[in-house]
């Protein structure tokens, strides 16, 4: 795995790269605006059986423009925050628009994107006290649901390439912490890992990566991003610091004037998606 020297760009992007990817930069104006003149992907709501939870659960699935069951695709599992559900990305970030626009410019590899509900419990709606212990615990339980129920379902229903090299995970806030926890904790499953404004559920770095040398061999991409005005940036920075101290190549993208909101998360997805599966 090659590594290039770290550099500080004028827009305060710090990059520790694998030496094979494009430069990370702030998303341009219009990157998230619907364009009627281009081809569009499709979002479906599908139901899968969760043995982990003991019920049927719903997830959204984005298939790219030109999708064909005769082709094979890599998959990105894109996770929401503590106050959301499987519709949070769709309602707040419109990843389908961001991805459609990137496809039109030839900047991303064709991929299927799965937007699940990361609150693995029978009543998985973001209602009432979202900080209740059982609801917080359900975000940790989702690791089993993801690995044992959702991924096998997706790989049975869709024409995906079912190996770690073609499996990515990413998410915002609580979902960013999940992505780092589940992705770095299961490098036999995921080779591409991204955490956007990761929340306090993020494990301590030494627990995330207890064997840095092994992680270097297995990771194709680690992408960490956060707004510089986000009160939770310490969780992203401590992960970045540990990776730097252990010479683990990664991207650390600090967005100027960025808060804990979809302006940061959309920008993060715009950049993360372009780095995947290349």
C-alpha positions in Angstrom: 0.0 0.0 0.0 1.5 3.3 -1.1 1.3 6.4 1.0 1.9 10.1 0.1 3.1 12.8 2.3 0.5 14.7 4.3 -0.4 18.2 3.2 -2.4 21.1 4.4 -4.7 22.6 1.7 -6.0 26.2 1.7 -9.5 25.0 2.6 -8.1 23.2 5.7 -8.3 19.7 4.4 -5.7 17.5 5.9 -5.0 14.4 3.8 -3.1 11.2 4.7 -3.7 9.3 1.6 -3.3 5.8 0.1 -1.6 7.4 -2.9 -4.2 6.2 -5.4 -7.2 8.5 -4.8 -8.2 12.0 -5.9 -7.7 15.1 -3.9 -10.4 15.9 -1.4 -11.9 19.4 -1.7 -15.0 21.2 -0.8 -18.0 20.3 -2.9 -18.8 22.9 -5.6 -21.9 24.9 -5.9 -24.8 22.9 -7.3 -23.4 19.5 -6.3 -26.7 18.7 -4.5 -29.1 20.3 -6.9 -31.5 18.1 -8.9 -30.7 18.1 -12.6 -33.6 17.0 -14.9 -31.3 16.7 -17.9 -29.3 13.8 -16.6 -30.0 10.1 -15.9 -31.3 9.3 -12.5 -31.0 6.3 -10.2 -33.9 4.8 -8.2 -34.7 4.5 -4.6 -36.8 1.5 -3.4 -38.1 0.6 0.0 -37.6 -3.1 0.7 -38.3 -5.4 3.7 -36.0 -8.0 5.2 -36.3 -10.4 8.0 -34.1 -9.7 11.0 -33.4 -12.7 13.2 -31.4 -10.4 15.4 -34.4 -8.2 16.2 -37.1 -10.9 15.7 -39.2 -8.9 13.2 -39.3 -7.6 9.6 -37.4 -4.4 9.1 -37.3 -1.8 6.2 -34.4 -0.3 4.4 -34.0 2.0 1.4 -31.9 0.9 -1.5 -30.5 3.2 -4.2 -29.6 1.7 -7.5 -27.6 3.8 -9.9 -28.5 5.2 -13.3 -28.2 2.4 -15.9 -28.7 -0.3 -13.2 -29.0 -3.8 -14.7 -29.4 -7.1 -13.0 -27.0 -8.4 -15.6 -24.1 -6.4 -14.0 -22.4 -6.8 -10.6 -22.0 -3.9 -8.2 -20.2 -2.9 -5.0 -22.3 -1.8 -2.1 -22.1 1.2 0.3 -24.1 0.9 3.6 -24.9 4.5 4.6 -26.0 5.1 8.2 -28.1 7.8 9.8 -27.8 9.7 13.2 -29.4 9.2 16.6 -32.5 11.3 15.8 -33.2 9.7 12.4 -34.1 6.5 10.7 -33.7 5.0 7.2 -35.3 8.2 5.7 -33.0 10.7 7.4 -30.4 10.8 4.6 -33.1 10.8 1.9 -35.0 13.7 3.6 -32.0 15.8 4.8 -29.2 15.0 2.4 -30.7 13.6 -0.8 -27.8 11.3 -1.6 -29.6 10.2 -4.7 -29.2 13.7 -6.2 -25.5 13.9 -5.1 -24.7 10.5 -6.6 -26.7 11.1 -9.8 -24.8 14.3 -10.4 -21.5 12.6 -9.8 -22.4 9.7 -12.2 -23.2 12.3 -14.8 -19.7 13.7 -14.5 -18.1 10.3 -14.5 -16.7 10.8 -11.0 -18.0 7.7 -9.2 -18.0 4.0 -9.7 -21.5 2.5 -10.2 -22.6 1.2 -6.8 -25.7 0.2 -4.8 -26.3 2.2 -1.7 -28.2 0.8 1.2 -29.8 3.2 3.7 -30.9 1.1 6.7 -32.5 1.9 10.1 -29.5 1.6 12.5 -31.8 1.4 15.5 -32.1 -2.4 15.8 -35.2 -2.9 17.9 -38.8 -3.8 17.2 -40.0 -0.2 17.7 -37.3 1.4 15.7 -38.9 4.8 15.0 -37.1 8.0 16.2 -39.9 8.9 18.6 -40.1 9.7 22.3 -36.9 9.9 24.2 -34.3 9.0 21.5 -31.7 9.0 24.2 -33.4 6.3 26.2 -31.0 3.5 27.2 -32.8 0.8 25.1 -32.7 3.0 22.0 -29.1 3.8 22.4 -28.3 0.1 22.9 -30.2 -0.6 19.7 -27.5 1.2 17.7 -24.9 -1.1 19.0 -27.2 -4.2 18.4 -27.4 -3.1 14.8 -23.9 -4.5 14.2 -25.4 -8.0 14.5 -28.4 -7.1 12.4 -26.2 -5.6 9.7 -23.7 -8.5 9.5 -26.1 -11.4 10.0 -29.3 -10.2 8.4 -29.1 -7.2 6.2 -25.9 -7.9 4.3 -26.9 -11.5 3.4 -30.4 -10.2 2.3 -28.9 -7.5 0.1 -26.4 -10.0 -1.4 -29.2 -12.5 -2.1 -31.6 -9.9 -3.6 -29.3 -7.7 -5.7 -26.4 -8.5 -8.1 -23.6 -7.4 -5.8 -20.0 -8.5 -5.5 -20.0 -10.2 -2.2 -16.5 -9.7 -0.8 -14.9 -7.1 1.5 -13.1 -5.4 -1.4 -16.5 -4.4 -2.7 -18.2 -3.5 0.6 -18.1 0.0 2.2 -19.7 1.6 5.2 -20.2 5.2 6.1 -22.5 7.4 8.2 -23.2 10.6 10.0 -23.0 11.4 13.7 -24.2 8.3 15.6 -24.0 6.5 12.2 -20.5 7.8 11.8 -19.6 6.2 15.1 -21.3 3.0 14.0 -19.4 3.0 10.8 -16.0 3.3 12.5 -16.9 0.7 15.1 -18.4 -1.8 12.7 -16.1 -1.1 9.8 -12.8 -1.1 11.6 -14.1 -3.9 13.9 -14.9 -6.1 10.9 -12.1 -5.6 8.4 -12.8 -9.0 7.1 -16.2 -7.6 5.9 -15.5 -4.0 5.0 -12.4 -2.6 3.2 -13.8 1.0 2.9 -14.8 2.9 6.1 -16.0 6.5 6.6 -17.2 8.4 9.6 -18.7 11.9 9.2 -19.0 14.0 12.4 -18.7 10.8 14.4 -20.5 10.9 17.8 -19.5 9.8 21.3 -20.5 6.2 20.6 -17.2 6.0 18.6 -15.0 3.6 20.5 -11.5 4.6 21.7 -9.0 4.5 18.8 -6.9 1.7 20.4 -10.0 -0.4 20.7 -11.0 0.4 17.1 -7.6 -0.5 15.7 -5.7 -2.7 18.3 -3.4 -4.0 15.5 -2.3 -1.1 13.3 -0.1 -3.2 11.1 -2.9 -5.6 10.3 -5.2 -2.6 9.6 -2.7 -1.2 7.1 -2.9 -4.4 5.2 -6.7 -4.6 5.2 -7.9 -1.0 4.8 -8.5 0.3 1.3 -9.8 3.6 2.6 -10.4 5.2 5.9 -12.2 8.6 5.6 -12.8 10.8 8.7 -14.5 14.2 8.4 -16.0 16.8 10.6 -16.9 20.5 10.7 -14.4 22.7 12.5 -17.2 24.3 14.5 -18.7 21.0 15.5 -18.7 20.4 19.3 -18.1 16.7 18.6 -14.9 17.2 16.6 -12.8 15.7 19.4 -14.0 12.2 18.6 -12.9 12.6 15.0 -9.6 14.2 15.9 -8.6 11.6 18.5 -9.2 8.9 15.8 -7.2 10.8 13.3 -4.4 11.4 15.8 -4.2 7.7 16.6 -4.1 6.8 12.9 -1.3 9.4 12.3 0.7 8.2 15.3 0.5 4.6 14.0 1.1 5.6 10.3 -2.2 4.3 9.2 -3.1 6.0 5.9 -6.4 7.9 6.0 -8.2 11.0 5.0 -8.9 13.6 7.7 -11.2 16.2 6.2 -12.0 19.2 8.4 -14.7 21.4 6.8 -14.3 25.2 7.5 -17.2 26.8 9.4 -18.8 23.4 9.5 -21.4 22.6 12.1 -23.1 19.3 13.0 -25.5 19.4 10.1 -26.2 18.2 6.6 -24.0 20.8 5.0 -21.1 18.9 6.4 -22.5 15.4 5.8 -23.5 16.1 2.2 -20.0 17.5 1.5 -18.5 14.4 3.2 -20.6 12.0 1.1 -19.7 13.9 -2.1 -16.0 13.3 -1.4 -16.3 9.9 0.2 -18.3 8.5 -2.7 -15.6 9.5 -5.2 -12.9 7.6 -3.4 -14.8 4.3 -3.1 -14.0 1.2 -5.1 -11.1 2.7 -7.1 
